[in-house]
Every structure is written in C-alpha cells, then in structure tokens.
Amino acid sequence: MYKEKLEEAEQRLYLFMVQYLGGPKHYNEMRGLPRLRIRHQPFAIDEDAKNSWLANMRTALDKSNINADDKEFLWDYFVKTANFMRNK
C-alpha cells in the first residue's frame, strides 16, 4: 500500500497514536489535523486490506506488555477505525 519507506508510515502511526491517547500533539504539528479518511482515500481499502491491517495490529498488541484492559481499549479502537476506513 505504501510506496514510500515503511519507517515513515510507522513514525506517523506512532505520533498519531501518542496524540490520540492524550500525549503531545506532535502529529498535528507535523501533519495538521489527522483527517484519517481523507488521507487514506488514495488507497484501496477493501475487506482484505482491512483484515490484513487488523491482523498486524493484533500481532502487535499480542506482543506488547500492556495490560488486558488497555489492549481491549486499543483493539476496539482499531476495529472501529478499520471499518470506518474501508472505501471499496
């Protein structure tokens, strides 16, 4: 999906999640308002793409050392967001 370096996408996701979870607004400073759906419109996000992204996020959560309540909170957010982002 990304033609650029994956590290750049990882950095944007990191900054977005820090901001979403109440941390500093470095994402806004760097990129402006998130506007997730608009920013992802150029990408074909169908059911397969959505499920692939969710599988990666599930793996990341499973490998993390955060508590079960926080994992559940994040998983709920990821599922809602992935469904919202579908555009095909």
KERORO-95275 format. One line per 5 residues: number of its first residue (from 1); their letters; for each residue x, y, z of N, C-alpha, C. Coordinates in pm, 1 decimal, padded with zeros to 6 digits, always signed. Each point is the difference from the previous one (the first is absolute). Example, Ala and Ser with C-alpha at 12.3 -4.5 7.8 and 13.67 -1.06 7.14 Angstrom:
2
1> AS> +01319.0,-00569.0,+00780.0,-00089.0,+00119.0,+00000.0,+00090.0,+00120.0,+00000.0 | -00035.0,+00105.0,-00072.0,+00082.0,+00119.0,+00006.0,-00077.0,+00109.0,+00073.0
END
This chain:
88
1> MYKEK> +00081.9,-00117.9,+00000.0,-00081.9,+00117.9,+00000.0,+00087.1,+00125.4,+00000.0 | +00109.0,-00003.0,+00074.8,+00087.5,+00116.8,+00006.6,+00113.7,-00013.9,-00098.8 | +00017.6,+00102.4,-00081.8,+00110.7,+00001.8,-00095.7,+00126.3,+00057.4,+00063.1 | -00017.6,+00067.7,+00112.2,+00112.1,+00063.6,+00067.0,+00063.2,-00096.6,+00100.3 | +00096.9,+00049.3,+00071.4,+00063.7,-00081.6,+00102.3,-00099.1,-00030.2,+00112.3
6> LEEAE> -00003.7,-00124.0,+00041.5,-00092.6,-00041.3,+00105.1,+00029.0,+00072.2,+00131.2 | +00125.2,+00033.6,+00024.7,+00035.9,+00068.1,+00123.6,-00075.6,+00132.8,+00013.7 | -00021.8,+00068.9,-00110.4,-00072.5,+00126.8,+00004.7,-00145.2,-00022.1,+00039.8 | -00061.7,-00104.0,-00053.2,-00138.5,-00032.9,+00035.7,-00007.2,-00041.9,+00146.7 | +00097.3,-00076.3,+00045.0,+00004.0,-00040.8,+00140.7,+00009.7,+00121.4,+00091.2
11> QRLYL> +00082.3,+00096.7,-00036.9,+00017.4,+00120.3,+00080.8,-00131.5,+00078.3,+00007.0 | -00070.2,+00012.4,-00112.0,-00127.7,+00072.1,+00000.4,-00102.2,-00071.6,+00087.0 | -00006.4,-00132.9,-00009.6,-00093.3,-00075.8,+00083.4,+00034.0,+00017.9,+00147.4 | +00127.6,-00006.1,+00032.3,+00044.0,+00019.3,+00137.9,-00043.5,+00137.2,+00051.5 | +00030.4,+00105.2,-00075.9,-00035.1,+00135.4,+00043.4,-00150.5,+00017.1,+00011.9
16> FMVQY> -00074.8,-00059.6,-00092.8,-00145.2,+00008.3,+00007.2,-00051.5,-00068.0,+00126.4 | +00047.7,-00120.7,+00028.2,-00049.0,-00073.8,+00116.6,+00038.3,+00071.2,+00130.0 | +00119.5,+00055.3,+00008.3,+00039.6,+00075.7,+00119.2,-00098.3,+00114.5,+00021.1 | -00029.7,+00072.3,-00106.4,-00092.5,+00112.6,+00010.4,-00140.7,-00048.1,+00033.8 | -00047.0,-00104.5,-00066.7,-00134.5,-00052.6,+00024.7,-00016.7,-00041.2,+00146.2
21> LGGPK> +00105.9,-00053.8,+00057.0,-00005.8,-00048.6,+00138.2,+00028.9,+00109.8,+00102.2 | +00006.1,+00124.5,-00043.9,+00011.3,+00111.4,+00093.2,+00138.7,+00059.9,+00014.7 | +00092.8,-00047.6,-00079.5,+00135.5,+00052.8,+00008.1,+00016.1,+00128.9,-00078.6 | +00123.7,+00042.0,-00016.5,+00027.3,+00124.6,-00072.6,-00057.8,-00002.6,-00142.1 | -00031.3,+00115.7,-00051.6,-00062.9,+00012.3,-00131.7,+00104.6,+00014.4,-00111.5
26> HYNEM> +00103.1,-00081.8,+00006.3,+00105.1,+00005.6,-00102.0,-00052.8,-00039.7,-00137.3 | -00097.8,-00089.8,-00003.8,-00057.6,-00037.9,-00129.5,-00060.9,+00122.4,-00067.1 | -00082.5,+00075.3,+00073.9,-00061.9,+00119.9,-00056.1,+00105.2,+00101.3,-00043.9 | +00104.6,+00015.1,+00080.8,+00106.1,+00094.8,-00033.1,+00069.7,-00039.0,-00129.4 | +00017.0,-00129.1,-00021.5,+00071.4,-00049.0,-00117.2,-00090.2,-00011.3,-00122.8
31> RGLPR> -00125.4,-00045.7,+00020.9,-00085.9,-00035.3,-00113.3,-00130.3,+00077.6,-00007.3 | -00033.8,+00075.5,+00100.8,-00130.3,+00064.4,+00003.6,-00101.1,-00094.5,+00062.8 | -00126.4,+00035.2,-00009.6,-00104.0,-00085.6,+00055.7,+00006.0,-00138.5,-00062.9 | -00031.6,-00104.8,+00076.9,+00013.5,-00136.0,-00052.3,-00079.5,-00028.3,-00127.5 | -00126.9,+00036.6,-00007.2,-00083.0,-00025.7,-00118.5,+00029.4,-00138.2,-00059.7
36> LRIRH> -00010.1,-00102.2,+00082.2,+00040.9,-00135.0,-00040.8,-00066.1,-00048.0,-00128.8 | -00130.9,+00015.1,-00009.3,-00069.2,-00051.3,-00118.8,+00046.7,+00071.2,-00127.1 | +00015.9,+00130.4,+00006.0,+00046.1,+00074.7,-00117.1,+00142.7,-00039.3,-00036.6 | +00086.5,-00013.0,+00099.9,+00140.2,-00035.4,-00027.4,+00014.3,-00140.0,-00060.6 | -00093.6,-00088.3,+00033.4,+00008.6,-00137.0,-00050.4,-00082.5,-00023.4,-00126.2
41> QPFAI> -00070.7,+00101.5,-00047.8,-00084.7,-00014.8,-00117.8,+00075.7,-00048.8,-00123.9 | +00124.8,+00042.2,-00022.0,+00070.9,-00047.7,-00119.5,+00026.8,-00151.6,+00000.0 | -00012.2,-00063.3,+00115.1,+00028.0,-00142.7,+00010.9,-00129.6,-00079.7,-00008.2 | +00004.2,-00109.3,-00071.5,-00115.5,-00089.9,-00006.3,-00002.3,-00082.2,+00128.5 | -00094.2,+00029.5,+00085.9,-00010.4,-00072.6,+00126.6,-00127.6,-00082.5,-00005.1
46> DEDAK> +00018.8,-00124.4,-00037.6,-00112.6,-00092.2,-00006.9,+00002.3,-00091.5,+00122.8 | -00086.7,-00099.6,+00000.1,-00007.5,-00090.1,+00115.4,+00133.3,-00071.0,+00024.7 | +00067.3,-00042.6,-00107.9,+00129.6,-00068.0,+00016.0,+00105.8,+00093.0,+00060.0 | +00005.8,+00123.8,-00049.3,+00097.1,+00095.8,+00053.5,-00030.2,+00030.1,+00146.2 | -00126.8,+00018.5,+00029.8,-00040.9,+00025.8,+00138.4,+00042.4,-00115.5,+00089.9
51> NSWLA> -00031.4,-00122.0,-00041.2,+00033.0,-00117.3,+00081.2,+00149.9,-00018.9,+00014.9 | +00075.2,+00031.4,-00103.7,+00146.2,-00010.5,+00007.6,+00054.9,+00099.3,+00102.2 | -00047.7,+00123.5,-00004.4,+00044.5,+00100.9,+00096.3,-00037.2,-00042.5,+00141.6 | -00123.3,-00047.3,+00017.6,-00041.3,-00043.2,+00133.4,+00083.2,-00118.1,+00049.5 | +00035.2,-00091.2,-00088.4,+00084.1,-00113.8,+00040.6,+00135.1,+00049.7,+00050.8
56> NMRTA> +00056.7,+00099.4,-00068.2,+00127.9,+00056.5,+00045.1,-00014.4,+00070.5,+00133.9 | -00108.3,+00073.1,+00016.3,-00021.0,+00070.0,+00127.2,-00025.1,-00099.6,+00113.2 | -00069.5,-00110.2,-00029.1,-00023.1,-00103.2,+00101.8,+00132.9,-00062.2,+00042.1 | +00085.5,-00028.0,-00096.8,+00132.0,-00055.3,+00030.4,+00079.4,+00096.3,+00087.3 | -00004.1,+00127.6,-00034.0,+00072.2,+00100.0,+00079.3,-00053.9,+00005.3,+00142.8
61> LDKSN> -00131.7,-00001.9,+00014.1,-00058.3,+00001.4,+00134.7,+00038.2,-00124.9,+00078.0 | -00006.0,-00114.5,-00066.2,+00033.8,-00125.4,+00067.5,+00144.8,-00003.8,+00046.3 | +00087.7,+00065.9,-00072.8,+00142.0,+00002.1,+00035.8,+00032.6,+00107.2,+00104.1 | -00094.2,+00091.2,+00023.8,+00026.6,+00110.2,+00092.2,-00014.6,-00046.7,+00144.9 | +00053.0,+00078.9,+00088.7,-00007.0,-00029.9,+00142.3,-00104.9,+00084.9,+00071.8
66> INADD> -00092.9,+00056.2,-00073.8,-00101.8,+00082.7,+00064.7,-00108.2,-00088.4,+00061.3 | -00073.8,+00055.6,+00094.4,-00099.0,-00080.6,+00071.0,-00121.6,-00030.8,-00088.4 | -00078.3,-00096.3,+00042.4,-00112.4,-00050.5,-00079.2,-00103.7,+00108.1,-00028.2 | -00029.3,+00086.1,+00096.1,-00098.0,+00106.2,-00021.2,+00045.8,+00097.4,-00108.3 | +00127.4,+00035.1,+00001.8,+00052.4,+00091.0,-00101.5,+00000.9,-00067.5,-00137.6
71> KEFLW> +00034.9,-00127.9,-00004.1,-00005.3,-00073.2,-00127.0,-00141.8,-00001.2,-00055.7 | -00096.2,-00022.5,+00087.2,-00140.3,-00002.7,-00043.3,-00042.9,+00137.1,-00052.0 | +00039.7,+00106.1,+00070.8,-00031.4,+00135.8,-00043.6,+00057.7,+00026.9,-00138.7 | +00128.1,-00033.4,-00019.3,+00064.6,+00023.4,-00128.3,-00061.1,-00086.3,-00109.9 | -00027.0,-00126.1,+00030.3,-00058.3,-00088.0,-00101.1,-00136.0,+00053.1,-00046.2
76> DYFVK> -00080.2,+00045.3,+00093.3,-00130.0,+00056.9,-00035.1,+00018.7,+00120.1,-00092.5 | +00094.6,+00086.6,+00032.7,+00027.8,+00116.2,-00084.8,+00046.7,-00044.0,-00138.6 | +00090.7,-00095.9,-00005.5,+00051.2,-00046.2,-00129.3,-00111.2,-00057.9,-00087.0 | -00087.3,-00080.0,+00058.4,-00108.8,-00060.3,-00077.7,-00094.8,+00108.3,-00052.0 | -00040.5,+00090.8,+00085.7,-00089.8,+00108.0,-00043.1,+00064.1,+00085.0,-00109.2
81> TANFM> +00126.7,+00033.0,+00018.2,+00068.8,+00082.3,-00097.4,+00017.4,-00073.0,-00132.5 | +00036.9,-00127.5,+00006.4,+00019.0,-00077.0,-00124.0,-00130.3,-00009.1,-00078.4 | -00109.5,-00019.9,+00067.6,-00129.4,-00004.7,-00068.8,-00035.8,+00136.1,-00059.8 | +00030.3,+00106.5,+00071.9,-00025.8,+00135.5,-00048.7,+00083.5,+00033.1,-00124.2 | +00121.0,-00055.0,-00007.0,+00092.0,+00032.1,-00108.2,-00030.7,-00073.4,-00130.5
86> RNK> -00079.2,-00104.9,+00005.6,-00031.6,-00074.8,-00123.4,-00061.4,+00093.8,-00102.2 | +00051.3,-00011.2,-00122.8,-00052.9,+00085.0,-00107.6,-00025.6,-00077.8,-00129.0 | +00009.0,-00128.4,+00005.9,-00027.7,-00086.8,-00116.4,-00088.5,-00113.4,+00040.8
END
